[in-house]
Amino acid sequence: MRIIGYLDTKGYKTTVFKNNDKFIVKFESEFFEQVFKFKESSQIKNLNDIRNLIDLDFLNGIEVRFKEMYESSDTLFSRFFDDQKDDWIEIV
């Protein structure tokens, strides 16, 4: 697998890889990542084709999923740490 380029996306890093007959597009935020694979075809054969494929609607979906990931993570940590509070003895 090799890096063939980067996409200019606001708020996260986007790297495009080529591996055999697939293009792999990885979107990275600070703590999470989303990866999409596209099979090489007559319509998708290079980095420019990937740039054209990734449109505003697709990027909006990426943003929604990142928000959901952060919310899920926050919920998980708050549940974990709230449960831990009960185990501590209060010292006055």
PDB file of N, CA, C and O in Angstrom:
ATOM      1  N   MET A   1       0.849  -1.168   0.000  1.00  0.00           N
ATOM      2  CA  MET A   1       0.000   0.000   0.000  1.00  0.00           C
ATOM      3  C   MET A   1       0.895   1.231   0.000  1.00  0.00           C
ATOM      4  O   MET A   1       1.897   1.294   0.712  1.00  0.00           O
ATOM      5  N   ARG A   2       0.510   2.206  -0.815  1.00  0.00           N
ATOM      6  CA  ARG A   2       1.311   3.424  -0.881  1.00  0.00           C
ATOM      7  C   ARG A   2       0.403   4.649  -0.913  1.00  0.00           C
ATOM      8  O   ARG A   2      -0.717   4.592  -1.419  1.00  0.00           O
ATOM      9  N   ILE A   3       0.894   5.744  -0.374  1.00  0.00           N
ATOM     10  CA  ILE A   3       0.166   7.004  -0.398  1.00  0.00           C
ATOM     11  C   ILE A   3       0.274   7.598  -1.800  1.00  0.00           C
ATOM     12  O   ILE A   3       1.371   7.734  -2.341  1.00  0.00           O
ATOM     13  N   ILE A   4      -0.867   7.947  -2.380  1.00  0.00           N
ATOM     14  CA  ILE A   4      -0.830   8.593  -3.697  1.00  0.00           C
ATOM     15  C   ILE A   4      -1.199  10.070  -3.611  1.00  0.00           C
ATOM     16  O   ILE A   4      -1.047  10.807  -4.586  1.00  0.00           O
ATOM     17  N   GLY A   5      -1.688  10.509  -2.439  1.00  0.00           N
ATOM     18  CA  GLY A   5      -1.980  11.929  -2.298  1.00  0.00           C
ATOM     19  C   GLY A   5      -2.882  12.237  -1.123  1.00  0.00           C
ATOM     20  O   GLY A   5      -3.243  11.363  -0.335  1.00  0.00           O
ATOM     21  N   TYR A   6      -3.231  13.497  -1.031  1.00  0.00           N
ATOM     22  CA  TYR A   6      -4.058  13.997   0.066  1.00  0.00           C
ATOM     23  C   TYR A   6      -5.197  14.815  -0.517  1.00  0.00           C
ATOM     24  O   TYR A   6      -5.068  15.420  -1.581  1.00  0.00           O
ATOM     25  N   LEU A   7      -6.318  14.823   0.200  1.00  0.00           N
ATOM     26  CA  LEU A   7      -7.443  15.669  -0.188  1.00  0.00           C
ATOM     27  C   LEU A   7      -7.520  16.838   0.777  1.00  0.00           C
ATOM     28  O   LEU A   7      -7.230  16.693   1.964  1.00  0.00           O
ATOM     29  N   ASP A   8      -7.907  17.977   0.272  1.00  0.00           N
ATOM     30  CA  ASP A   8      -8.051  19.172   1.093  1.00  0.00           C
ATOM     31  C   ASP A   8      -9.444  19.160   1.721  1.00  0.00           C
ATOM     32  O   ASP A   8     -10.420  19.572   1.094  1.00  0.00           O
ATOM     33  N   THR A   9      -9.524  18.688   2.956  1.00  0.00           N
ATOM     34  CA  THR A   9     -10.798  18.628   3.675  1.00  0.00           C
ATOM     35  C   THR A   9     -10.665  19.408   4.968  1.00  0.00           C
ATOM     36  O   THR A   9      -9.689  19.254   5.702  1.00  0.00           O
ATOM     37  N   LYS A  10     -11.641  20.236   5.237  1.00  0.00           N
ATOM     38  CA  LYS A  10     -11.610  21.113   6.399  1.00  0.00           C
ATOM     39  C   LYS A  10     -11.912  20.312   7.670  1.00  0.00           C
ATOM     40  O   LYS A  10     -12.905  19.588   7.745  1.00  0.00           O
ATOM     41  N   GLY A  11     -11.038  20.459   8.656  1.00  0.00           N
ATOM     42  CA  GLY A  11     -11.292  19.856   9.958  1.00  0.00           C
ATOM     43  C   GLY A  11     -10.669  18.495  10.184  1.00  0.00           C
ATOM     44  O   GLY A  11     -10.643  18.016  11.318  1.00  0.00           O
ATOM     45  N   TYR A  12     -10.172  17.866   9.151  1.00  0.00           N
ATOM     46  CA  TYR A  12      -9.520  16.573   9.327  1.00  0.00           C
ATOM     47  C   TYR A  12      -8.558  16.300   8.177  1.00  0.00           C
ATOM     48  O   TYR A  12      -8.636  16.906   7.108  1.00  0.00           O
ATOM     49  N   LYS A  13      -7.660  15.377   8.436  1.00  0.00           N
ATOM     50  CA  LYS A  13      -6.661  14.989   7.434  1.00  0.00           C
ATOM     51  C   LYS A  13      -7.248  13.870   6.583  1.00  0.00           C
ATOM     52  O   LYS A  13      -7.855  12.932   7.099  1.00  0.00           O
ATOM     53  N   THR A  14      -7.057  13.983   5.278  1.00  0.00           N
ATOM     54  CA  THR A  14      -7.574  12.960   4.368  1.00  0.00           C
ATOM     55  C   THR A  14      -6.449  12.470   3.471  1.00  0.00           C
ATOM     56  O   THR A  14      -5.869  13.232   2.698  1.00  0.00           O
ATOM     57  N   THR A  15      -6.154  11.181   3.590  1.00  0.00           N
ATOM     58  CA  THR A  15      -5.071  10.555   2.841  1.00  0.00           C
ATOM     59  C   THR A  15      -5.658   9.530   1.884  1.00  0.00           C
ATOM     60  O   THR A  15      -6.577   8.792   2.236  1.00  0.00           O
ATOM     61  N   VAL A  16      -5.120   9.491   0.670  1.00  0.00           N
ATOM     62  CA  VAL A  16      -5.566   8.516  -0.327  1.00  0.00           C
ATOM     63  C   VAL A  16      -4.417   7.541  -0.579  1.00  0.00           C
ATOM     64  O   VAL A  16      -3.291   7.939  -0.879  1.00  0.00           O
ATOM     65  N   PHE A  17      -4.732   6.267  -0.449  1.00  0.00           N
ATOM     66  CA  PHE A  17      -3.764   5.195  -0.657  1.00  0.00           C
ATOM     67  C   PHE A  17      -4.174   4.396  -1.889  1.00  0.00           C
ATOM     68  O   PHE A  17      -5.331   4.419  -2.308  1.00  0.00           O
ATOM     69  N   LYS A  18      -3.211   3.697  -2.455  1.00  0.00           N
ATOM     70  CA  LYS A  18      -3.464   2.752  -3.546  1.00  0.00           C
ATOM     71  C   LYS A  18      -2.907   1.414  -3.103  1.00  0.00           C
ATOM     72  O   LYS A  18      -1.749   1.308  -2.699  1.00  0.00           O
ATOM     73  N   ASN A  19      -3.752   0.388  -3.185  1.00  0.00           N
ATOM     74  CA  ASN A  19      -3.331  -0.958  -2.809  1.00  0.00           C
ATOM     75  C   ASN A  19      -3.937  -1.939  -3.813  1.00  0.00           C
ATOM     76  O   ASN A  19      -5.145  -2.177  -3.810  1.00  0.00           O
ATOM     77  N   ASN A  20      -3.099  -2.495  -4.657  1.00  0.00           N
ATOM     78  CA  ASN A  20      -3.546  -3.397  -5.724  1.00  0.00           C
ATOM     79  C   ASN A  20      -4.632  -2.731  -6.554  1.00  0.00           C
ATOM     80  O   ASN A  20      -4.366  -1.728  -7.217  1.00  0.00           O
ATOM     81  N   ASP A  21      -5.847  -3.264  -6.534  1.00  0.00           N
ATOM     82  CA  ASP A  21      -6.908  -2.701  -7.368  1.00  0.00           C
ATOM     83  C   ASP A  21      -7.898  -1.848  -6.568  1.00  0.00           C
ATOM     84  O   ASP A  21      -9.044  -1.672  -6.982  1.00  0.00           O
ATOM     85  N   LYS A  22      -7.453  -1.320  -5.422  1.00  0.00           N
ATOM     86  CA  LYS A  22      -8.329  -0.512  -4.573  1.00  0.00           C
ATOM     87  C   LYS A  22      -7.685   0.826  -4.232  1.00  0.00           C
ATOM     88  O   LYS A  22      -6.469   0.950  -4.088  1.00  0.00           O
ATOM     89  N   PHE A  23      -8.561   1.821  -4.112  1.00  0.00           N
ATOM     90  CA  PHE A  23      -8.176   3.111  -3.552  1.00  0.00           C
ATOM     91  C   PHE A  23      -8.750   3.151  -2.143  1.00  0.00           C
ATOM     92  O   PHE A  23      -9.919   2.829  -1.934  1.00  0.00           O
ATOM     93  N   ILE A  24      -7.942   3.540  -1.194  1.00  0.00           N
ATOM     94  CA  ILE A  24      -8.361   3.616   0.198  1.00  0.00           C
ATOM     95  C   ILE A  24      -8.273   5.077   0.613  1.00  0.00           C
ATOM     96  O   ILE A  24      -7.225   5.712   0.497  1.00  0.00           O
ATOM     97  N   VAL A  25      -9.399   5.596   1.101  1.00  0.00           N
ATOM     98  CA  VAL A  25      -9.458   6.989   1.517  1.00  0.00           C
ATOM     99  C   VAL A  25      -9.680   7.002   3.023  1.00  0.00           C
ATOM    100  O   VAL A  25     -10.686   6.502   3.525  1.00  0.00           O
ATOM    101  N   LYS A  26      -8.701   7.597   3.742  1.00  0.00           N
ATOM    102  CA  LYS A  26      -8.761   7.627   5.202  1.00  0.00           C
ATOM    103  C   LYS A  26      -8.953   9.062   5.677  1.00  0.00           C
ATOM    104  O   LYS A  26      -8.156   9.949   5.367  1.00  0.00           O
ATOM    105  N   PHE A  27     -10.034   9.272   6.441  1.00  0.00           N
ATOM    106  CA  PHE A  27     -10.338  10.565   7.049  1.00  0.00           C
ATOM    107  C   PHE A  27      -9.957  10.461   8.521  1.00  0.00           C
ATOM    108  O   PHE A  27     -10.427   9.562   9.218  1.00  0.00           O
ATOM    109  N   GLU A  28      -9.104  11.377   9.005  1.00  0.00           N
ATOM    110  CA  GLU A  28      -8.639  11.330  10.389  1.00  0.00           C
ATOM    111  C   GLU A  28      -8.992  12.610  11.123  1.00  0.00           C
ATOM    112  O   GLU A  28      -8.682  13.713  10.672  1.00  0.00           O
ATOM    113  N   SER A  29      -9.653  12.439  12.276  1.00  0.00           N
ATOM    114  CA  SER A  29      -9.835  13.563  13.183  1.00  0.00           C
ATOM    115  C   SER A  29      -8.806  13.389  14.297  1.00  0.00           C
ATOM    116  O   SER A  29      -7.892  12.572  14.177  1.00  0.00           O
ATOM    117  N   GLU A  30      -8.947  14.133  15.350  1.00  0.00           N
ATOM    118  CA  GLU A  30      -7.951  14.054  16.413  1.00  0.00           C
ATOM    119  C   GLU A  30      -7.872  12.656  17.033  1.00  0.00           C
ATOM    120  O   GLU A  30      -6.774  12.155  17.275  1.00  0.00           O
ATOM    121  N   PHE A  31      -9.019  12.021  17.292  1.00  0.00           N
ATOM    122  CA  PHE A  31      -9.018  10.732  17.981  1.00  0.00           C
ATOM    123  C   PHE A  31      -9.629   9.591  17.179  1.00  0.00           C
ATOM    124  O   PHE A  31      -9.519   8.433  17.583  1.00  0.00           O
ATOM    125  N   PHE A  32     -10.266   9.887  16.062  1.00  0.00           N
ATOM    126  CA  PHE A  32     -10.993   8.860  15.316  1.00  0.00           C
ATOM    127  C   PHE A  32     -10.610   8.897  13.849  1.00  0.00           C
ATOM    128  O   PHE A  32     -10.034   9.869  13.361  1.00  0.00           O
ATOM    129  N   GLU A  33     -10.946   7.803  13.148  1.00  0.00           N
ATOM    130  CA  GLU A  33     -10.720   7.767  11.711  1.00  0.00           C
ATOM    131  C   GLU A  33     -11.825   6.967  11.034  1.00  0.00           C
ATOM    132  O   GLU A  33     -12.434   6.075  11.626  1.00  0.00           O
ATOM    133  N   GLN A  34     -12.058   7.312   9.790  1.00  0.00           N
ATOM    134  CA  GLN A  34     -13.000   6.583   8.948  1.00  0.00           C
ATOM    135  C   GLN A  34     -12.259   6.204   7.676  1.00  0.00           C
ATOM    136  O   GLN A  34     -11.505   7.003   7.122  1.00  0.00           O
ATOM    137  N   VAL A  35     -12.482   4.978   7.221  1.00  0.00           N
ATOM    138  CA  VAL A  35     -11.775   4.478   6.040  1.00  0.00           C
ATOM    139  C   VAL A  35     -12.795   3.955   5.034  1.00  0.00           C
ATOM    140  O   VAL A  35     -13.710   3.213   5.388  1.00  0.00           O
ATOM    141  N   PHE A  36     -12.624   4.349   3.792  1.00  0.00           N
ATOM    142  CA  PHE A  36     -13.485   3.898   2.706  1.00  0.00           C
ATOM    143  C   PHE A  36     -12.610   3.312   1.608  1.00  0.00           C
ATOM    144  O   PHE A  36     -11.546   3.844   1.291  1.00  0.00           O
ATOM    145  N   LYS A  37     -13.073   2.208   1.034  1.00  0.00           N
ATOM    146  CA  LYS A  37     -12.338   1.555  -0.050  1.00  0.00           C
ATOM    147  C   LYS A  37     -13.178   1.617  -1.317  1.00  0.00           C
ATOM    148  O   LYS A  37     -14.384   1.370  -1.301  1.00  0.00           O
ATOM    149  N   PHE A  38     -12.511   1.952  -2.412  1.00  0.00           N
ATOM    150  CA  PHE A  38     -13.159   2.035  -3.709  1.00  0.00           C
ATOM    151  C   PHE A  38     -12.380   1.175  -4.689  1.00  0.00           C
ATOM    152  O   PHE A  38     -11.162   1.301  -4.811  1.00  0.00           O
ATOM    153  N   LYS A  39     -13.084   0.310  -5.380  1.00  0.00           N
ATOM    154  CA  LYS A  39     -12.436  -0.555  -6.363  1.00  0.00           C
ATOM    155  C   LYS A  39     -12.049   0.266  -7.597  1.00  0.00           C
ATOM    156  O   LYS A  39     -12.827   1.080  -8.094  1.00  0.00           O
ATOM    157  N   GLU A  40     -10.843   0.032  -8.067  1.00  0.00           N
ATOM    158  CA  GLU A  40     -10.386   0.684  -9.289  1.00  0.00           C
ATOM    159  C   GLU A  40     -11.290   0.253 -10.447  1.00  0.00           C
ATOM    160  O   GLU A  40     -11.618  -0.925 -10.590  1.00  0.00           O
ATOM    161  N   SER A  41     -11.681   1.219 -11.262  1.00  0.00           N
ATOM    162  CA  SER A  41     -12.567   0.924 -12.389  1.00  0.00           C
ATOM    163  C   SER A  41     -12.273   1.918 -13.510  1.00  0.00           C
ATOM    164  O   SER A  41     -11.347   2.723 -13.410  1.00  0.00           O
ATOM    165  N   SER A  42     -13.061   1.855 -14.565  1.00  0.00           N
ATOM    166  CA  SER A  42     -12.877   2.812 -15.659  1.00  0.00           C
ATOM    167  C   SER A  42     -13.246   4.225 -15.208  1.00  0.00           C
ATOM    168  O   SER A  42     -12.752   5.197 -15.779  1.00  0.00           O
ATOM    169  N   GLN A  43     -14.119   4.358 -14.175  1.00  0.00           N
ATOM    170  CA  GLN A  43     -14.485   5.674 -13.659  1.00  0.00           C
ATOM    171  C   GLN A  43     -13.548   6.153 -12.554  1.00  0.00           C
ATOM    172  O   GLN A  43     -13.402   7.356 -12.337  1.00  0.00           O
ATOM    173  N   ILE A  44     -12.922   5.220 -11.863  1.00  0.00           N
ATOM    174  CA  ILE A  44     -12.022   5.558 -10.747  1.00  0.00           C
ATOM    175  C   ILE A  44     -10.673   4.915 -11.028  1.00  0.00           C
ATOM    176  O   ILE A  44     -10.475   3.722 -10.797  1.00  0.00           O
ATOM    177  N   LYS A  45      -9.739   5.735 -11.534  1.00  0.00           N
ATOM    178  CA  LYS A  45      -8.429   5.171 -11.894  1.00  0.00           C
ATOM    179  C   LYS A  45      -7.239   5.969 -11.390  1.00  0.00           C
ATOM    180  O   LYS A  45      -6.090   5.572 -11.587  1.00  0.00           O
ATOM    181  N   ASN A  46      -7.520   7.134 -10.717  1.00  0.00           N
ATOM    182  CA  ASN A  46      -6.400   7.931 -10.219  1.00  0.00           C
ATOM    183  C   ASN A  46      -6.874   8.885  -9.109  1.00  0.00           C
ATOM    184  O   ASN A  46      -8.059   8.928  -8.779  1.00  0.00           O
ATOM    185  N   LEU A  47      -5.944   9.633  -8.550  1.00  0.00           N
ATOM    186  CA  LEU A  47      -6.238  10.549  -7.451  1.00  0.00           C
ATOM    187  C   LEU A  47      -7.268  11.599  -7.856  1.00  0.00           C
ATOM    188  O   LEU A  47      -8.150  11.932  -7.064  1.00  0.00           O
ATOM    189  N   ASN A  48      -7.171  12.113  -9.049  1.00  0.00           N
ATOM    190  CA  ASN A  48      -8.122  13.125  -9.505  1.00  0.00           C
ATOM    191  C   ASN A  48      -9.550  12.567  -9.541  1.00  0.00           C
ATOM    192  O   ASN A  48     -10.502  13.272  -9.205  1.00  0.00           O
ATOM    193  N   ASP A  49      -9.693  11.317  -9.945  1.00  0.00           N
ATOM    194  CA  ASP A  49     -11.024  10.690  -9.955  1.00  0.00           C
ATOM    195  C   ASP A  49     -11.579  10.576  -8.530  1.00  0.00           C
ATOM    196  O   ASP A  49     -12.775  10.767  -8.308  1.00  0.00           O
ATOM    197  N   ILE A  50     -10.714  10.267  -7.580  1.00  0.00           N
ATOM    198  CA  ILE A  50     -11.140  10.209  -6.174  1.00  0.00           C
ATOM    199  C   ILE A  50     -11.563  11.597  -5.702  1.00  0.00           C
ATOM    200  O   ILE A  50     -12.575  11.737  -5.015  1.00  0.00           O
ATOM    201  N   ARG A  51     -10.798  12.615  -6.065  1.00  0.00           N
ATOM    202  CA  ARG A  51     -11.159  14.008  -5.714  1.00  0.00           C
ATOM    203  C   ARG A  51     -12.554  14.355  -6.246  1.00  0.00           C
ATOM    204  O   ARG A  51     -13.351  14.978  -5.545  1.00  0.00           O
ATOM    205  N   ASN A  52     -12.838  13.959  -7.458  1.00  0.00           N
ATOM    206  CA  ASN A  52     -14.133  14.231  -8.058  1.00  0.00           C
ATOM    207  C   ASN A  52     -15.253  13.409  -7.417  1.00  0.00           C
ATOM    208  O   ASN A  52     -16.401  13.850  -7.356  1.00  0.00           O
ATOM    209  N   LEU A  53     -14.916  12.237  -6.950  1.00  0.00           N
ATOM    210  CA  LEU A  53     -15.905  11.342  -6.336  1.00  0.00           C
ATOM    211  C   LEU A  53     -16.366  11.856  -4.968  1.00  0.00           C
ATOM    212  O   LEU A  53     -17.549  11.781  -4.637  1.00  0.00           O
ATOM    213  N   ILE A  54     -15.428  12.374  -4.185  1.00  0.00           N
ATOM    214  CA  ILE A  54     -15.726  12.829  -2.823  1.00  0.00           C
ATOM    215  C   ILE A  54     -16.378  14.207  -2.908  1.00  0.00           C
ATOM    216  O   ILE A  54     -15.694  15.224  -3.029  1.00  0.00           O
ATOM    217  N   ASP A  55     -17.719  14.225  -2.842  1.00  0.00           N
ATOM    218  CA  ASP A  55     -18.442  15.487  -2.985  1.00  0.00           C
ATOM    219  C   ASP A  55     -18.893  16.020  -1.617  1.00  0.00           C
ATOM    220  O   ASP A  55     -18.627  15.409  -0.583  1.00  0.00           O
ATOM    221  N   LEU A  56     -19.572  17.158  -1.632  1.00  0.00           N
ATOM    222  CA  LEU A  56     -19.994  17.825  -0.409  1.00  0.00           C
ATOM    223  C   LEU A  56     -20.951  16.967   0.411  1.00  0.00           C
ATOM    224  O   LEU A  56     -20.838  16.929   1.636  1.00  0.00           O
ATOM    225  N   ASP A  57     -21.876  16.289  -0.225  1.00  0.00           N
ATOM    226  CA  ASP A  57     -22.807  15.421   0.505  1.00  0.00           C
ATOM    227  C   ASP A  57     -22.060  14.304   1.235  1.00  0.00           C
ATOM    228  O   ASP A  57     -22.370  13.989   2.384  1.00  0.00           O
ATOM    229  N   PHE A  58     -21.085  13.717   0.568  1.00  0.00           N
ATOM    230  CA  PHE A  58     -20.289  12.656   1.193  1.00  0.00           C
ATOM    231  C   PHE A  58     -19.522  13.214   2.394  1.00  0.00           C
ATOM    232  O   PHE A  58     -19.486  12.588   3.453  1.00  0.00           O
ATOM    233  N   LEU A  59     -18.912  14.384   2.231  1.00  0.00           N
ATOM    234  CA  LEU A  59     -18.156  15.007   3.318  1.00  0.00           C
ATOM    235  C   LEU A  59     -19.069  15.385   4.489  1.00  0.00           C
ATOM    236  O   LEU A  59     -18.658  15.295   5.646  1.00  0.00           O
ATOM    237  N   ASN A  60     -20.289  15.802   4.199  1.00  0.00           N
ATOM    238  CA  ASN A  60     -21.233  16.082   5.279  1.00  0.00           C
ATOM    239  C   ASN A  60     -21.534  14.814   6.079  1.00  0.00           C
ATOM    240  O   ASN A  60     -21.655  14.867   7.303  1.00  0.00           O
ATOM    241  N   GLY A  61     -21.654  13.697   5.405  1.00  0.00           N
ATOM    242  CA  GLY A  61     -21.849  12.416   6.085  1.00  0.00           C
ATOM    243  C   GLY A  61     -20.656  12.056   6.963  1.00  0.00           C
ATOM    244  O   GLY A  61     -20.826  11.531   8.064  1.00  0.00           O
ATOM    245  N   ILE A  62     -19.457  12.336   6.478  1.00  0.00           N
ATOM    246  CA  ILE A  62     -18.239  12.101   7.263  1.00  0.00           C
ATOM    247  C   ILE A  62     -18.310  12.911   8.555  1.00  0.00           C
ATOM    248  O   ILE A  62     -18.039  12.400   9.641  1.00  0.00           O
ATOM    249  N   GLU A  63     -18.676  14.174   8.417  1.00  0.00           N
ATOM    250  CA  GLU A  63     -18.764  15.072   9.576  1.00  0.00           C
ATOM    251  C   GLU A  63     -19.795  14.563  10.593  1.00  0.00           C
ATOM    252  O   GLU A  63     -19.538  14.574  11.796  1.00  0.00           O
ATOM    253  N   VAL A  64     -20.945  14.123  10.112  1.00  0.00           N
ATOM    254  CA  VAL A  64     -21.992  13.593  11.002  1.00  0.00           C
ATOM    255  C   VAL A  64     -21.473  12.373  11.755  1.00  0.00           C
ATOM    256  O   VAL A  64     -21.672  12.255  12.964  1.00  0.00           O
ATOM    257  N   ARG A  65     -20.805  11.461  11.039  1.00  0.00           N
ATOM    258  CA  ARG A  65     -20.286  10.250  11.695  1.00  0.00           C
ATOM    259  C   ARG A  65     -19.212  10.590  12.724  1.00  0.00           C
ATOM    260  O   ARG A  65     -19.165   9.968  13.785  1.00  0.00           O
ATOM    261  N   PHE A  66     -18.343  11.571  12.432  1.00  0.00           N
ATOM    262  CA  PHE A  66     -17.342  11.974  13.425  1.00  0.00           C
ATOM    263  C   PHE A  66     -18.028  12.518  14.676  1.00  0.00           C
ATOM    264  O   PHE A  66     -17.616  12.196  15.790  1.00  0.00           O
ATOM    265  N   LYS A  67     -19.058  13.329  14.512  1.00  0.00           N
ATOM    266  CA  LYS A  67     -19.788  13.849  15.680  1.00  0.00           C
ATOM    267  C   LYS A  67     -20.400  12.711  16.485  1.00  0.00           C
ATOM    268  O   LYS A  67     -20.341  12.711  17.714  1.00  0.00           O
ATOM    269  N   GLU A  68     -20.992  11.734  15.782  1.00  0.00           N
ATOM    270  CA  GLU A  68     -21.560  10.570  16.468  1.00  0.00           C
ATOM    271  C   GLU A  68     -20.482   9.789  17.214  1.00  0.00           C
ATOM    272  O   GLU A  68     -20.725   9.303  18.318  1.00  0.00           O
ATOM    273  N   MET A  69     -19.311   9.666  16.631  1.00  0.00           N
ATOM    274  CA  MET A  69     -18.217   8.950  17.278  1.00  0.00           C
ATOM    275  C   MET A  69     -17.790   9.668  18.555  1.00  0.00           C
ATOM    276  O   MET A  69     -17.584   9.034  19.590  1.00  0.00           O
ATOM    277  N   TYR A  70     -17.657  10.991  18.479  1.00  0.00           N
ATOM    278  CA  TYR A  70     -17.279  11.764  19.666  1.00  0.00           C
ATOM    279  C   TYR A  70     -18.353  11.658  20.746  1.00  0.00           C
ATOM    280  O   TYR A  70     -18.030  11.509  21.925  1.00  0.00           O
ATOM    281  N   GLU A  71     -19.631  11.734  20.355  1.00  0.00           N
ATOM    282  CA  GLU A  71     -20.719  11.621  21.325  1.00  0.00           C
ATOM    283  C   GLU A  71     -20.726  10.243  21.985  1.00  0.00           C
ATOM    284  O   GLU A  71     -20.902  10.142  23.199  1.00  0.00           O
ATOM    285  N   SER A  72     -20.539   9.192  21.207  1.00  0.00           N
ATOM    286  CA  SER A  72     -20.481   7.832  21.758  1.00  0.00           C
ATOM    287  C   SER A  72     -19.325   7.681  22.733  1.00  0.00           C
ATOM    288  O   SER A  72     -19.463   7.080  23.798  1.00  0.00           O
ATOM    289  N   SER A  73     -18.189   8.234  22.353  1.00  0.00           N
ATOM    290  CA  SER A  73     -17.015   8.168  23.222  1.00  0.00           C
ATOM    291  C   SER A  73     -17.257   8.918  24.525  1.00  0.00           C
ATOM    292  O   SER A  73     -16.925   8.420  25.601  1.00  0.00           O
ATOM    293  N   ASP A  74     -17.837  10.121  24.430  1.00  0.00           N
ATOM    294  CA  ASP A  74     -18.146  10.900  25.635  1.00  0.00           C
ATOM    295  C   ASP A  74     -19.110  10.141  26.539  1.00  0.00           C
ATOM    296  O   ASP A  74     -18.928  10.112  27.756  1.00  0.00           O
ATOM    297  N   THR A  75     -20.135   9.528  25.951  1.00  0.00           N
ATOM    298  CA  THR A  75     -21.107   8.751  26.725  1.00  0.00           C
ATOM    299  C   THR A  75     -20.425   7.579  27.418  1.00  0.00           C
ATOM    300  O   THR A  75     -20.677   7.316  28.594  1.00  0.00           O
ATOM    301  N   LEU A  76     -19.576   6.887  26.702  1.00  0.00           N
ATOM    302  CA  LEU A  76     -18.851   5.749  27.275  1.00  0.00           C
ATOM    303  C   LEU A  76     -17.997   6.183  28.452  1.00  0.00           C
ATOM    304  O   LEU A  76     -18.052   5.569  29.518  1.00  0.00           O
ATOM    305  N   PHE A  77     -17.205   7.240  28.270  1.00  0.00           N
ATOM    306  CA  PHE A  77     -16.322   7.688  29.341  1.00  0.00           C
ATOM    307  C   PHE A  77     -17.101   8.216  30.532  1.00  0.00           C
ATOM    308  O   PHE A  77     -16.704   7.990  31.675  1.00  0.00           O
ATOM    309  N   SER A  78     -18.202   8.916  30.288  1.00  0.00           N
ATOM    310  CA  SER A  78     -18.976   9.429  31.418  1.00  0.00           C
ATOM    311  C   SER A  78     -19.603   8.282  32.198  1.00  0.00           C
ATOM    312  O   SER A  78     -19.674   8.344  33.426  1.00  0.00           O
ATOM    313  N   ARG A  79     -20.060   7.232  31.511  1.00  0.00           N
ATOM    314  CA  ARG A  79     -20.587   6.042  32.202  1.00  0.00           C
ATOM    315  C   ARG A  79     -19.497   5.369  33.023  1.00  0.00           C
ATOM    316  O   ARG A  79     -19.716   5.001  34.177  1.00  0.00           O
ATOM    317  N   PHE A  80     -18.340   5.214  32.432  1.00  0.00           N
ATOM    318  CA  PHE A  80     -17.230   4.552  33.118  1.00  0.00           C
ATOM    319  C   PHE A  80     -16.808   5.341  34.345  1.00  0.00           C
ATOM    320  O   PHE A  80     -16.670   4.777  35.431  1.00  0.00           O
ATOM    321  N   PHE A  81     -16.603   6.636  34.182  1.00  0.00           N
ATOM    322  CA  PHE A  81     -16.127   7.447  35.298  1.00  0.00           C
ATOM    323  C   PHE A  81     -17.205   7.680  36.337  1.00  0.00           C
ATOM    324  O   PHE A  81     -16.890   7.795  37.522  1.00  0.00           O
ATOM    325  N   ASP A  82     -18.485   7.754  35.930  1.00  0.00           N
ATOM    326  CA  ASP A  82     -19.572   7.864  36.900  1.00  0.00           C
ATOM    327  C   ASP A  82     -19.639   6.605  37.759  1.00  0.00           C
ATOM    328  O   ASP A  82     -19.868   6.688  38.966  1.00  0.00           O
ATOM    329  N   ASP A  83     -19.438   5.433  37.140  1.00  0.00           N
ATOM    330  CA  ASP A  83     -19.431   4.182  37.891  1.00  0.00           C
ATOM    331  C   ASP A  83     -18.263   4.135  38.865  1.00  0.00           C
ATOM    332  O   ASP A  83     -18.388   3.582  39.958  1.00  0.00           O
ATOM    333  N   GLN A  84     -17.133   4.709  38.480  1.00  0.00           N
ATOM    334  CA  GLN A  84     -15.953   4.696  39.329  1.00  0.00           C
ATOM    335  C   GLN A  84     -16.129   5.569  40.568  1.00  0.00           C
ATOM    336  O   GLN A  84     -15.534   5.284  41.608  1.00  0.00           O
ATOM    337  N   LYS A  85     -16.932   6.621  40.476  1.00  0.00           N
ATOM    338  CA  LYS A  85     -17.137   7.513  41.607  1.00  0.00           C
ATOM    339  C   LYS A  85     -17.714   6.777  42.809  1.00  0.00           C
ATOM    340  O   LYS A  85     -17.379   7.085  43.953  1.00  0.00           O
ATOM    341  N   ASP A  86     -18.575   5.810  42.548  1.00  0.00           N
ATOM    342  CA  ASP A  86     -19.225   5.067  43.622  1.00  0.00           C
ATOM    343  C   ASP A  86     -18.241   4.217  44.420  1.00  0.00           C
ATOM    344  O   ASP A  86     -18.525   3.847  45.559  1.00  0.00           O
ATOM    345  N   ASP A  87     -17.110   3.911  43.843  1.00  0.00           N
ATOM    346  CA  ASP A  87     -16.129   3.047  44.501  1.00  0.00           C
ATOM    347  C   ASP A  87     -15.222   3.802  45.452  1.00  0.00           C
ATOM    348  O   ASP A  87     -14.513   3.179  46.243  1.00  0.00           O
ATOM    349  N   TRP A  88     -15.223   5.120  45.399  1.00  0.00           N
ATOM    350  CA  TRP A  88     -14.336   5.923  46.233  1.00  0.00           C
ATOM    351  C   TRP A  88     -14.996   6.253  47.566  1.00  0.00           C
ATOM    352  O   TRP A  88     -16.191   6.544  47.622  1.00  0.00           O
ATOM    353  N   ILE A  89     -14.223   6.206  48.619  1.00  0.00           N
ATOM    354  CA  ILE A  89     -14.707   6.584  49.940  1.00  0.00           C
ATOM    355  C   ILE A  89     -14.520   8.089  50.086  1.00  0.00           C
ATOM    356  O   ILE A  89     -13.451   8.631  49.807  1.00  0.00           O
ATOM    357  N   GLU A  90     -15.582   8.746  50.530  1.00  0.00           N
ATOM    358  CA  GLU A  90     -15.493  10.191  50.717  1.00  0.00           C
ATOM    359  C   GLU A  90     -14.775  10.498  52.014  1.00  0.00           C
ATOM    360  O   GLU A  90     -15.135   9.971  53.066  1.00  0.00           O
ATOM    361  N   ILE A  91     -13.769  11.341  51.949  1.00  0.00           N
ATOM    362  CA  ILE A  91     -13.000  11.754  53.132  1.00  0.00           C
ATOM    363  C   ILE A  91     -13.272  13.233  53.331  1.00  0.00           C
ATOM    364  O   ILE A  91     -13.104  14.046  52.422  1.00  0.00           O
ATOM    365  N   VAL A  92     -13.692  13.558  54.535  1.00  0.00           N
ATOM    366  CA  VAL A  92     -14.016  14.964  54.837  1.00  0.00           C
ATOM    367  C   VAL A  92     -12.892  15.591  55.600  1.00  0.00           C
ATOM    368  O   VAL A  92     -12.966  16.768  55.951  1.00  0.00           O
TER     369      VAL A  92
END
